[in-house]
């Protein structure tokens, strides 16, 4: 019931955002935040529920972005047809990463995912199909927005909000299903999960593939939002920062995902004049949160809410 209420409040909030935004700039910030919400949902399935601490999702995000850019600009594909291709490519990469690395544990798995992320980044810088360092420009917006020539920012915002809502609903359903319960059992006690007959390897592999696919969807929307991408979109920094923001916001909850996305989208704007210190500041915030709120900012807010209810009772 609490999750349904949270979903309703989120819908109300994001519907009201355009009415309180002062300009297209604020609307674009909110749009970017929603794209990161989609990415973080994918990251949370792997990191929060399956316990797979991956930094490869930034590169998988870039795979989706490049799939959409290449297909729409160089081959004349419709945007909506480019999304399944991006999903398939990211799922294939996720499957490859999973098959080769899921048997590794702890920091070895993290290093392996970083290596794959670097390989994808190097490929995006050197392959002719990705246009190398020049990147790809003039990426067209989805055709559905042609009916709103004077309100493109608003129309695109609602398009992304709808996509984020659908993916959040799928996330709720998937994590409450038997599959989600198996993932959490593996994360919390793999020996017990194995003893009761859960196929650990298959469950982890499927979780990684699903999370990679969702990251690619976010990348596709990111490409048409910016209308230009370059190899930076596959950089390892995106994967590291996304992981830090998710831990700060709070894993295994849509509230934590949104807080993490807010930090990820808004902090660079606040630190526009000190961009080189952004990762340093996020690292400092991460240290404080891990020490004072191991379950993230959202988890701490939930604890405080419970304490207030007890005091009132």
One Martini backbone bead per residue (centre of mass of N, CA, C, O) as a GRO file, in nm:
protein
  313
    1UNK     BB    1   0.057   0.063  -0.020
    2UNK     BB    2   0.300   0.254  -0.001
    3UNK     BB    3   0.390   0.223  -0.296
    4UNK     BB    4   0.134   0.328  -0.428
    5UNK     BB    5   0.141   0.605  -0.294
    6UNK     BB    6   0.414   0.687  -0.407
    7UNK     BB    7   0.336   0.672  -0.706
    8UNK     BB    8   0.113   0.884  -0.694
    9UNK     BB    9   0.292   1.120  -0.590
   10UNK     BB   10   0.483   1.118  -0.832
   11UNK     BB   11   0.279   1.185  -1.047
   12UNK     BB   12   0.189   1.453  -0.929
   13UNK     BB   13   0.462   1.593  -0.924
   14UNK     BB   14   0.536   1.564  -1.239
   15UNK     BB   15   0.281   1.716  -1.334
   16UNK     BB   16   0.351   1.994  -1.170
   17UNK     BB   17   0.631   2.096  -1.264
   18UNK     BB   18   0.558   2.282  -1.515
   19UNK     BB   19   0.395   2.497  -1.330
   20UNK     BB   20   0.689   2.572  -1.164
   21UNK     BB   21   0.847   2.639  -1.402
   22UNK     BB   22   1.022   2.919  -1.527
   23UNK     BB   23   1.156   2.741  -1.766
   24UNK     BB   24   1.310   2.547  -2.000
   25UNK     BB   25   1.552   2.487  -1.823
   26UNK     BB   26   1.398   2.347  -1.588
   27UNK     BB   27   1.265   2.136  -1.771
   28UNK     BB   28   1.533   2.006  -1.865
   29UNK     BB   29   1.625   1.917  -1.587
   30UNK     BB   30   1.381   1.730  -1.535
   31UNK     BB   31   1.434   1.549  -1.779
   32UNK     BB   32   1.716   1.453  -1.694
   33UNK     BB   33   1.625   1.327  -1.430
   34UNK     BB   34   1.440   1.107  -1.562
   35UNK     BB   35   1.663   0.965  -1.715
   36UNK     BB   36   1.816   0.886  -1.453
   37UNK     BB   37   1.593   0.719  -1.332
   38UNK     BB   38   1.604   0.497  -1.544
   39UNK     BB   39   1.899   0.422  -1.501
   40UNK     BB   40   1.873   0.360  -1.186
   41UNK     BB   41   1.685   0.126  -1.212
   42UNK     BB   42   1.888  -0.054  -1.350
   43UNK     BB   43   2.111  -0.038  -1.134
   44UNK     BB   44   1.933  -0.144  -0.891
   45UNK     BB   45   1.889  -0.431  -0.984
   46UNK     BB   46   2.192  -0.504  -0.956
   47UNK     BB   47   2.282  -0.364  -0.685
   48UNK     BB   48   2.036  -0.374  -0.480
   49UNK     BB   49   1.912  -0.674  -0.542
   50UNK     BB   50   2.176  -0.853  -0.649
   51UNK     BB   51   2.469  -0.736  -0.556
   52UNK     BB   52   2.595  -0.590  -0.826
   53UNK     BB   53   2.884  -0.408  -0.849
   54UNK     BB   54   2.853  -0.180  -1.109
   55UNK     BB   55   3.038   0.026  -1.378
   56UNK     BB   56   2.895  -0.044  -1.676
   57UNK     BB   57   2.628   0.136  -1.715
   58UNK     BB   58   2.743   0.375  -1.865
   59UNK     BB   59   2.813   0.215  -2.125
   60UNK     BB   60   2.523   0.101  -2.173
   61UNK     BB   61   2.401   0.376  -2.209
   62UNK     BB   62   2.578   0.436  -2.463
   63UNK     BB   63   2.467   0.212  -2.643
   64UNK     BB   64   2.183   0.330  -2.669
   65UNK     BB   65   2.268   0.605  -2.782
   66UNK     BB   66   2.418   0.499  -3.038
   67UNK     BB   67   2.193   0.337  -3.165
   68UNK     BB   68   2.007   0.580  -3.214
   69UNK     BB   69   2.202   0.766  -3.367
   70UNK     BB   70   2.285   0.581  -3.603
   71UNK     BB   71   2.001   0.495  -3.708
   72UNK     BB   72   1.874   0.787  -3.747
   73UNK     BB   73   2.110   0.934  -3.908
   74UNK     BB   74   2.243   0.700  -4.108
   75UNK     BB   75   1.950   0.510  -4.159
   76UNK     BB   76   1.651   0.635  -4.100
   77UNK     BB   77   1.529   0.567  -3.842
   78UNK     BB   78   1.308   0.523  -3.614
   79UNK     BB   79   1.318   0.581  -3.288
   80UNK     BB   80   1.138   0.336  -3.188
   81UNK     BB   81   1.322   0.122  -3.344
   82UNK     BB   82   1.595   0.181  -3.187
   83UNK     BB   83   1.538   0.071  -2.903
   84UNK     BB   84   1.543  -0.241  -2.947
   85UNK     BB   85   1.835  -0.240  -3.047
   86UNK     BB   86   1.963  -0.125  -2.791
   87UNK     BB   87   1.862  -0.347  -2.605
   88UNK     BB   88   1.996  -0.586  -2.751
   89UNK     BB   89   2.289  -0.488  -2.723
   90UNK     BB   90   2.295  -0.454  -2.414
   91UNK     BB   91   2.210  -0.744  -2.351
   92UNK     BB   92   2.455  -0.872  -2.487
   93UNK     BB   93   2.665  -0.735  -2.311
   94UNK     BB   94   2.547  -0.832  -2.042
   95UNK     BB   95   2.583  -1.132  -2.105
   96UNK     BB   96   2.888  -1.125  -2.144
   97UNK     BB   97   2.964  -1.008  -1.870
   98UNK     BB   98   2.822  -1.223  -1.699
   99UNK     BB   99   2.963  -1.483  -1.801
  100UNK     BB  100   3.267  -1.365  -1.731
  101UNK     BB  101   3.206  -1.232  -1.411
  102UNK     BB  102   3.000  -1.370  -1.195
  103UNK     BB  103   3.227  -1.555  -1.053
  104UNK     BB  104   3.309  -1.312  -0.930
  105UNK     BB  105   3.427  -1.130  -0.640
  106UNK     BB  106   3.386  -0.831  -0.547
  107UNK     BB  107   3.641  -0.638  -0.670
  108UNK     BB  108   3.671  -0.816  -0.924
  109UNK     BB  109   3.400  -0.743  -1.052
  110UNK     BB  110   3.441  -0.439  -1.070
  111UNK     BB  111   3.694  -0.447  -1.250
  112UNK     BB  112   3.562  -0.601  -1.485
  113UNK     BB  113   3.345  -0.388  -1.552
  114UNK     BB  114   3.549  -0.163  -1.609
  115UNK     BB  115   3.687  -0.300  -1.849
  116UNK     BB  116   3.435  -0.307  -2.029
  117UNK     BB  117   3.384  -0.005  -2.029
  118UNK     BB  118   3.655   0.068  -2.166
  119UNK     BB  119   3.608  -0.089  -2.427
  120UNK     BB  120   3.357   0.068  -2.518
  121UNK     BB  121   3.494   0.346  -2.518
  122UNK     BB  122   3.717   0.284  -2.725
  123UNK     BB  123   3.526   0.204  -2.954
  124UNK     BB  124   3.374   0.485  -2.970
  125UNK     BB  125   3.653   0.637  -3.056
  126UNK     BB  126   3.738   0.430  -3.325
  127UNK     BB  127   3.489   0.382  -3.474
  128UNK     BB  128   3.322   0.461  -3.763
  129UNK     BB  129   3.018   0.425  -3.673
  130UNK     BB  130   3.067   0.659  -3.431
  131UNK     BB  131   3.265   0.898  -3.542
  132UNK     BB  132   3.428   0.914  -3.307
  133UNK     BB  133   3.522   1.214  -3.167
  134UNK     BB  134   3.288   1.378  -3.313
  135UNK     BB  135   3.039   1.234  -3.329
  136UNK     BB  136   2.675   1.289  -3.310
  137UNK     BB  137   2.448   1.481  -3.491
  138UNK     BB  138   2.122   1.561  -3.551
  139UNK     BB  139   1.921   1.436  -3.353
  140UNK     BB  140   1.609   1.344  -3.366
  141UNK     BB  141   1.312   1.379  -3.261
  142UNK     BB  142   1.035   1.250  -3.196
  143UNK     BB  143   0.757   1.253  -3.402
  144UNK     BB  144   0.539   1.310  -3.175
  145UNK     BB  145   0.647   1.627  -3.146
  146UNK     BB  146   0.541   1.776  -3.411
  147UNK     BB  147   0.263   1.881  -3.272
  148UNK     BB  148   0.483   2.074  -3.080
  149UNK     BB  149   0.661   2.334  -3.188
  150UNK     BB  150   0.625   2.541  -2.919
  151UNK     BB  151   0.643   2.267  -2.699
  152UNK     BB  152   0.893   2.070  -2.681
  153UNK     BB  153   0.982   2.057  -2.383
  154UNK     BB  154   0.709   1.969  -2.265
  155UNK     BB  155   0.657   1.718  -2.441
  156UNK     BB  156   0.922   1.570  -2.365
  157UNK     BB  157   0.873   1.553  -2.068
  158UNK     BB  158   0.612   1.375  -2.084
  159UNK     BB  159   0.745   1.144  -2.230
  160UNK     BB  160   0.953   1.073  -2.010
  161UNK     BB  161   0.752   1.044  -1.777
  162UNK     BB  162   0.603   0.804  -1.900
  163UNK     BB  163   0.844   0.614  -1.924
  164UNK     BB  164   0.921   0.621  -1.621
  165UNK     BB  165   0.653   0.510  -1.515
  166UNK     BB  166   0.655   0.239  -1.660
  167UNK     BB  167   0.929   0.141  -1.546
  168UNK     BB  168   0.849   0.166  -1.247
  169UNK     BB  169   0.617  -0.039  -1.261
  170UNK     BB  170   0.794  -0.276  -1.351
  171UNK     BB  171   0.981  -0.267  -1.108
  172UNK     BB  172   0.770  -0.326  -0.894
  173UNK     BB  173   0.676  -0.596  -1.009
  174UNK     BB  174   0.950  -0.745  -1.030
  175UNK     BB  175   1.039  -0.704  -0.716
  176UNK     BB  176   0.760  -0.859  -0.617
  177UNK     BB  177   0.840  -1.104  -0.735
  178UNK     BB  178   1.000  -1.400  -0.738
  179UNK     BB  179   1.254  -1.282  -0.864
  180UNK     BB  180   1.308  -1.059  -0.652
  181UNK     BB  181   1.328  -1.252  -0.409
  182UNK     BB  182   1.569  -1.411  -0.512
  183UNK     BB  183   1.771  -1.179  -0.526
  184UNK     BB  184   1.760  -1.106  -0.218
  185UNK     BB  185   1.851  -1.383  -0.121
  186UNK     BB  186   2.126  -1.378  -0.259
  187UNK     BB  187   2.230  -1.114  -0.133
  188UNK     BB  188   2.194  -1.199   0.179
  189UNK     BB  189   2.213  -1.547   0.123
  190UNK     BB  190   2.366  -1.757  -0.086
  191UNK     BB  191   2.377  -2.027   0.069
  192UNK     BB  192   2.073  -2.050   0.127
  193UNK     BB  193   1.973  -2.020  -0.164
  194UNK     BB  194   2.118  -2.277  -0.263
  195UNK     BB  195   1.986  -2.479  -0.057
  196UNK     BB  196   1.676  -2.410  -0.178
  197UNK     BB  197   1.728  -2.402  -0.516
  198UNK     BB  198   1.863  -2.156  -0.630
  199UNK     BB  199   1.963  -2.013  -0.933
  200UNK     BB  200   2.213  -1.798  -0.920
  201UNK     BB  201   2.335  -1.753  -1.202
  202UNK     BB  202   2.070  -1.699  -1.358
  203UNK     BB  203   1.960  -1.464  -1.186
  204UNK     BB  204   2.202  -1.272  -1.222
  205UNK     BB  205   2.204  -1.265  -1.530
  206UNK     BB  206   1.916  -1.157  -1.569
  207UNK     BB  207   1.955  -0.897  -1.404
  208UNK     BB  208   2.180  -0.778  -1.584
  209UNK     BB  209   2.022  -0.770  -1.849
  210UNK     BB  210   1.788  -0.593  -1.754
  211UNK     BB  211   1.961  -0.351  -1.660
  212UNK     BB  212   2.092  -0.299  -1.937
  213UNK     BB  213   1.829  -0.238  -2.092
  214UNK     BB  214   1.742   0.012  -1.925
  215UNK     BB  215   1.996   0.178  -1.979
  216UNK     BB  216   1.945   0.196  -2.288
  217UNK     BB  217   1.685   0.356  -2.277
  218UNK     BB  218   1.810   0.605  -2.148
  219UNK     BB  219   2.015   0.655  -2.380
  220UNK     BB  220   1.812   0.709  -2.605
  221UNK     BB  221   1.683   0.962  -2.472
  222UNK     BB  222   1.948   1.121  -2.443
  223UNK     BB  223   2.012   1.158  -2.743
  224UNK     BB  224   1.744   1.320  -2.818
  225UNK     BB  225   1.778   1.542  -2.607
  226UNK     BB  226   2.068   1.654  -2.713
  227UNK     BB  227   2.135   1.577  -3.033
  228UNK     BB  228   2.422   1.487  -2.900
  229UNK     BB  229   2.714   1.271  -2.929
  230UNK     BB  230   2.991   1.118  -2.752
  231UNK     BB  231   3.224   0.919  -2.593
  232UNK     BB  232   3.145   1.030  -2.304
  233UNK     BB  233   2.880   0.848  -2.274
  234UNK     BB  234   3.090   0.584  -2.209
  235UNK     BB  235   3.214   0.665  -1.957
  236UNK     BB  236   3.321   0.572  -1.638
  237UNK     BB  237   3.211   0.814  -1.475
  238UNK     BB  238   2.911   0.750  -1.499
  239UNK     BB  239   2.917   0.482  -1.341
  240UNK     BB  240   3.035   0.590  -1.075
  241UNK     BB  241   2.829   0.819  -1.021
  242UNK     BB  242   2.576   0.644  -1.021
  243UNK     BB  243   2.659   0.466  -0.784
  244UNK     BB  244   2.691   0.693  -0.575
  245UNK     BB  245   2.404   0.816  -0.599
  246UNK     BB  246   2.250   0.558  -0.516
  247UNK     BB  247   2.376   0.526  -0.234
  248UNK     BB  248   2.291   0.804  -0.130
  249UNK     BB  249   1.983   0.774  -0.179
  250UNK     BB  250   1.899   0.461  -0.216
  251UNK     BB  251   1.830   0.141  -0.216
  252UNK     BB  252   1.542  -0.035  -0.315
  253UNK     BB  253   1.412   0.257  -0.404
  254UNK     BB  254   1.245   0.511  -0.560
  255UNK     BB  255   1.328   0.738  -0.371
  256UNK     BB  256   1.637   0.693  -0.392
  257UNK     BB  257   1.654   0.724  -0.697
  258UNK     BB  258   1.556   1.022  -0.709
  259UNK     BB  259   1.771   1.142  -0.525
  260UNK     BB  260   2.010   1.052  -0.697
  261UNK     BB  261   1.917   1.198  -0.958
  262UNK     BB  262   1.917   1.479  -0.837
  263UNK     BB  263   2.218   1.488  -0.776
  264UNK     BB  264   2.315   1.422  -1.069
  265UNK     BB  265   2.161   1.676  -1.208
  266UNK     BB  266   2.210   1.930  -1.002
  267UNK     BB  267   2.507   1.949  -0.907
  268UNK     BB  268   2.642   2.051  -1.175
  269UNK     BB  269   2.487   2.327  -1.164
  270UNK     BB  270   2.597   2.424  -0.891
  271UNK     BB  271   2.908   2.341  -1.006
  272UNK     BB  272   2.982   2.498  -1.272
  273UNK     BB  273   3.247   2.665  -1.147
  274UNK     BB  274   3.337   2.351  -1.015
  275UNK     BB  275   3.368   2.078  -1.183
  276UNK     BB  276   3.642   1.945  -1.067
  277UNK     BB  277   3.480   1.898  -0.769
  278UNK     BB  278   3.243   1.696  -0.794
  279UNK     BB  279   3.366   1.418  -0.711
  280UNK     BB  280   3.469   1.510  -0.439
  281UNK     BB  281   3.196   1.587  -0.318
  282UNK     BB  282   3.058   1.312  -0.362
  283UNK     BB  283   3.262   1.155  -0.190
  284UNK     BB  284   3.202   1.303   0.074
  285UNK     BB  285   2.903   1.235   0.086
  286UNK     BB  286   2.940   0.927   0.084
  287UNK     BB  287   3.091   0.900   0.351
  288UNK     BB  288   2.869   1.023   0.532
  289UNK     BB  289   2.638   0.829   0.452
  290UNK     BB  290   2.775   0.558   0.529
  291UNK     BB  291   2.804   0.642   0.832
  292UNK     BB  292   2.497   0.771   0.891
  293UNK     BB  293   2.346   0.625   0.615
  294UNK     BB  294   2.348   0.315   0.488
  295UNK     BB  295   2.046   0.344   0.339
  296UNK     BB  296   2.037   0.634   0.290
  297UNK     BB  297   1.848   0.907   0.267
  298UNK     BB  298   1.575   0.764   0.245
  299UNK     BB  299   1.612   0.573   0.485
  300UNK     BB  300   1.640   0.803   0.694
  301UNK     BB  301   1.362   0.929   0.645
  302UNK     BB  302   1.203   0.677   0.727
  303UNK     BB  303   1.309   0.663   1.016
  304UNK     BB  304   1.210   0.944   1.106
  305UNK     BB  305   0.912   0.892   1.049
  306UNK     BB  306   0.882   0.658   1.252
  307UNK     BB  307   0.963   0.824   1.504
  308UNK     BB  308   0.739   1.038   1.484
  309UNK     BB  309   0.504   0.836   1.512
  310UNK     BB  310   0.582   0.737   1.794
  311UNK     BB  311   0.568   1.010   1.938
  312UNK     BB  312   0.268   1.064   1.865
  313UNK     BB  313   0.168   0.788   2.003
   0.00000   0.00000   0.00000
